[in-house]
């Protein structure tokens, strides 16, 4: 194996910092792979787990992949409109959903989130050298454009929906992606989203 390149970051300060308050925890337990499993969790099981996560005090809960299956779409709608107590999700809890950087899937995802309070849209595309070459047949510029186009779309759709959305972007297959390209594509997405201190972009 070739050694992984080291990062020359002499100005970094995090190794010497001490955590003095709890970080923000986002539960991803409900993202059970409904888009892939032959026997995924059904609505009743998901609803029981959702209530448990609320009872445990989670304020950010990833509820699934609404564009991947009708089960996940319907569950997202249930979380928004009904929830465990018939009143939807509590106002201080953000629902997070996952979506690939594909226009039709992004549209479906926003349909699932209609009426949600400060939801988090986690969009991603694969950026690794292998996926670029074998799956997408694209160079770096083409892959970056996929991410930028998706960022523009989610930002526009969020604005049309009245705002209040938060975003997360992930360069999937990160460990197979060149470090400088990961930074380049994340910076390109950040330029489009234009995060603020009050509403940061999650990477």
C-alpha positions in Angstrom: 0.0 0.0 0.0 1.1 3.5 -0.7 1.2 5.8 2.4 -1.6 8.3 2.7 -0.3 11.8 2.1 0.2 14.0 5.2 -1.5 17.3 5.6 0.8 20.3 6.1 -1.4 22.5 8.4 0.9 24.3 10.8 -1.9 26.7 11.9 -4.3 24.0 13.1 -5.4 24.4 16.7 -7.9 21.6 17.3 -5.4 19.0 18.6 -4.7 21.0 21.7 -8.3 22.1 22.4 -10.4 20.5 25.1 -14.1 19.8 24.6 -16.0 21.7 27.3 -19.5 21.4 26.1 -21.5 18.7 24.4 -21.4 18.7 20.6 -24.5 18.5 18.5 -25.5 14.9 18.0 -27.4 13.8 15.0 -29.0 10.3 15.2 -28.7 8.3 11.9 -30.4 5.2 13.3 -33.5 5.5 11.1 -31.4 5.6 7.9 -31.6 1.8 7.8 -30.9 1.4 4.1 -34.5 1.3 3.0 -33.1 2.1 -0.5 -31.2 -1.2 -0.5 -32.3 -3.7 2.1 -34.5 -6.7 1.0 -36.3 -6.5 4.3 -36.2 -2.9 5.5 -37.9 -1.5 8.6 -41.6 -0.9 8.1 -43.5 2.2 9.3 -44.4 0.8 12.7 -40.9 -0.1 13.6 -39.5 3.3 12.3 -42.2 5.1 14.3 -41.3 3.3 17.5 -37.6 4.1 17.0 -38.4 7.8 16.2 -40.3 8.1 19.5 -37.4 6.6 21.4 -34.9 9.0 19.8 -37.2 11.9 20.7 -37.5 10.6 24.3 -33.7 10.4 24.4 -33.4 14.1 23.6 -32.0 14.1 20.1 -32.6 17.4 18.4 -31.4 16.3 15.0 -32.6 13.0 13.6 -31.9 11.7 10.1 -35.1 9.9 9.2 -34.1 8.3 5.9 -33.9 8.7 2.1 -37.3 9.9 1.0 -36.6 9.7 -2.7 -35.4 6.1 -2.5 -38.6 4.3 -1.5 -42.2 4.9 -0.9 -41.7 3.7 2.6 -39.2 6.3 3.4 -41.2 9.0 1.6 -44.3 8.1 3.6 -42.4 8.0 6.8 -41.0 11.5 6.2 -44.5 12.8 5.6 -45.7 11.1 8.8 -42.9 12.7 10.8 -43.8 16.2 9.4 -47.6 16.0 9.6 -48.4 13.5 12.4 -45.5 12.3 14.4 -45.8 10.1 17.6 -48.4 12.4 19.2 -50.4 13.5 16.2 -48.8 17.0 16.2 -45.9 16.4 13.9 -42.2 16.6 15.0 -41.5 18.9 18.0 -40.5 22.4 16.9 -37.1 22.1 18.5 -36.2 19.0 16.5 -34.7 19.1 13.0 -35.4 16.3 10.6 -32.5 15.4 8.3 -32.9 13.5 5.0 -30.3 12.2 2.5 -30.4 12.7 -1.2 -28.1 12.1 -4.2 -27.2 15.1 -6.4 -29.8 14.3 -9.0 -32.6 16.8 -9.9 -35.5 14.3 -9.8 -34.5 13.0 -6.4 -34.0 16.4 -5.0 -37.5 17.4 -6.1 -39.0 14.3 -4.5 -37.1 15.0 -1.3 -38.5 18.6 -1.0 -42.0 17.2 -1.5 -41.4 14.9 1.4 -40.2 17.8 3.6 -43.1 20.2 2.8 -44.1 21.9 6.1 -41.0 20.7 8.1 -39.4 23.0 10.7 -35.8 23.8 10.0 -35.0 20.5 8.1 -31.5 19.5 7.1 -31.1 18.4 3.5 -27.9 16.2 3.2 -27.0 16.0 -0.5 -24.0 14.2 -1.8 -22.2 12.8 -4.9 -19.4 10.4 -5.3 -16.0 12.1 -5.9 -13.5 9.3 -5.9 -11.1 8.7 -8.8 -12.5 5.3 -9.4 -16.2 6.4 -9.4 -15.3 9.4 -11.7 -13.7 7.1 -14.2 -15.8 3.9 -14.0 -19.3 5.0 -13.0 -19.7 8.6 -14.2 -17.1 8.8 -17.1 -16.4 12.4 -15.9 -13.3 14.4 -15.1 -13.0 16.5 -11.9 -14.7 19.5 -13.5 -17.7 17.3 -14.5 -18.0 15.9 -11.0 -17.7 19.3 -9.4 -20.4 20.6 -11.7 -22.8 17.9 -10.5 -22.3 19.1 -6.9 -22.6 22.8 -7.8 -25.7 22.3 -9.8 -27.3 20.3 -6.9 -26.3 23.0 -4.4 -28.0 25.7 -6.6 -31.1 23.5 -6.9 -31.4 22.9 -3.1 -30.8 26.5 -2.3 -33.4 27.7 -4.9 -36.0 25.1 -3.8 -35.4 26.0 -0.1 -35.9 29.7 -0.9 -39.1 29.0 -2.8 -40.4 26.9 0.1 -40.0 29.9 2.4 -36.5 29.3 3.8 -35.6 27.8 7.1 -33.6 24.9 5.6 -30.1 23.8 6.5 -27.8 21.9 4.3 -25.1 19.3 4.5 -22.8 18.3 1.6 -20.7 15.2 1.5 -18.1 14.2 -1.1 -19.0 10.5 -1.1 -16.1 8.0 -1.3 -14.0 10.6 0.4 -11.1 8.2 1.2 -10.8 7.5 -2.5 -10.8 11.1 -3.4 -7.7 13.3 -3.7 -7.4 15.6 -0.7 -7.1 18.8 -2.7 -10.1 17.9 -4.9 -12.2 17.2 -1.8 -11.4 20.7 -0.6 -12.0 22.2 -4.0 -15.4 20.6 -4.4 -16.5 21.5 -0.8 -15.4 25.1 -1.4 -17.4 25.3 -4.6 -20.5 24.0 -2.8 -19.9 26.5 0.0 -19.8 29.4 -2.4 -23.2 28.5 -3.8 -24.9 27.9 -0.4 -23.3 31.0 1.2 -23.6 29.8 4.8 -23.7 32.2 7.7 -22.7 31.9 11.4 -26.4 31.4 12.3 -26.9 28.9 9.5 -23.6 27.1 8.8 -23.1 24.5 6.1 -22.3 21.0 7.4 -19.6 19.1 5.5 
